[in-house]
Amino acid sequence: AQSVTQLGSHVSVSEGALVLLRCNYSSSVPPYLFWYVQYPNQGLQLLLKYTSAATLVKGINGFEAEFKKSETSFHLTKPSAHMSDAAEYFCAVSVGKAAGNKLTFGGGTRVLVKP
Amino acid sequence: NAGVMQNPRHLVRRRGQEARLRCSPMKGHSHVYWYRQLPEEGLKFMVYLQKENIIDESGMPKERFSAEFPKEGPSILRIQQVVRGDSAAYFCASSPGQGLSGNTIYFGEGSWLTVV
C-alpha cells in the first residue's frame, strides 16, 4: 500500500522568503503525485501534479515541485512567499490504473506567512 | 462550467439523528469520491462510486455509513445515528473519463458536520 509523509505540520516563512514543503512517498509501483492547497473552511484546490512526464512540475501561483525517484520525494517550493500563500498544503499519491483516482493524503502542512 | 457542488455546507445534528450529504459532480464527470477530514488531520478516503455502482468502499466505516450515486441525481453520503466522533468535514470529488490514476480530480467546498 502507498503512503505519504509530510515533514513538518507547521511552517513559518517571512514574506518574500523561499517556501519549501517536504513530501516523501512510498509506493511499490510508479506513483502519480499531487499537491493541493486548502484555504480555511474551503475545499482543496490542485496546485500541480506529476504523472511521469517531466520531473520538474510547474503549477499555479508560482509553485513548483520536483519528483526525485531516488529519494522518493516530491517537495513543493515557491521562490518568494506572499501573504496569500498562507494556507494548508497537502501532498497526495495515487498508484495504478485500477485504483481510479483514489488518493492517499499526507497529514498536511500549515503555512504561516509573516510580514 | 460549475464545479463540484456540495450541500449543505454546514449541518448540525443531535446524537442519534441522520445526516445526509449531497454531491453533484462536475458536468460530464461520472466518478465520485468521498473523503473525510477530521479536525487537525488530513483527508481520508471513504468511498469511490460510479453511476449506480460502488467501486471501492474500503474507507467506509462498517456501520452507520452508506453512499450511493444513482442514475439520476446527486451522490449521497448517509450517516445514520450520528455520534460526536462523526463531526468532520466531508469532501466530495469528481473526475472525468475512466477514472484513471493521474486524472485530476476536482474537490467540492465540503460539508461541515457538527454533532451536538
Chai-1 contact restraints between the chains, C-beta under 6 A:
chainA,res_idxA,chainB,res_idxB,connection_type,confidence,min_distance_angstrom,max_distance_angstrom,comment,restraint_id
A,Y32,B,S101,contact,1.0,0.0,6.0,A-B,restraint_1
A,Y32,B,G102,contact,1.0,0.0,6.0,A-B,restraint_2
A,Q42,B,E109,contact,1.0,0.0,6.0,A-B,restraint_3
A,G43,B,F107,contact,1.0,0.0,6.0,A-B,restraint_4
A,G43,B,G108,contact,1.0,0.0,6.0,A-B,restraint_5
A,G43,B,E109,contact,1.0,0.0,6.0,A-B,restraint_6
A,G43,B,G110,contact,1.0,0.0,6.0,A-B,restraint_7
A,L44,B,F107,contact,1.0,0.0,6.0,A-B,restraint_8
A,L46,B,T104,contact,1.0,0.0,6.0,A-B,restraint_9
A,T51,B,G102,contact,1.0,0.0,6.0,A-B,restraint_10
A,S94,B,S101,contact,1.0,0.0,6.0,A-B,restraint_11
A,G96,B,S101,contact,1.0,0.0,6.0,A-B,restraint_12
A,K97,B,L100,contact,1.0,0.0,6.0,A-B,restraint_13
A,K97,B,S101,contact,1.0,0.0,6.0,A-B,restraint_14
A,A99,B,S101,contact,1.0,0.0,6.0,A-B,restraint_15
A,G100,B,Y48,contact,1.0,0.0,6.0,A-B,restraint_16
A,G100,B,G99,contact,1.0,0.0,6.0,A-B,restraint_17
A,N101,B,S95,contact,1.0,0.0,6.0,A-B,restraint_18
A,N101,B,G99,contact,1.0,0.0,6.0,A-B,restraint_19
A,N101,B,N103,contact,1.0,0.0,6.0,A-B,restraint_20
A,N101,B,I105,contact,1.0,0.0,6.0,A-B,restraint_21
A,K102,B,F45,contact,1.0,0.0,6.0,A-B,restraint_22
A,K102,B,Y48,contact,1.0,0.0,6.0,A-B,restraint_23
A,F105,B,G42,contact,1.0,0.0,6.0,A-B,restraint_24
A,F105,B,L43,contact,1.0,0.0,6.0,A-B,restraint_25
A,G106,B,G42,contact,1.0,0.0,6.0,A-B,restraint_26
A,G107,B,G42,contact,1.0,0.0,6.0,A-B,restraint_27
A,G108,B,G42,contact,1.0,0.0,6.0,A-B,restraint_28
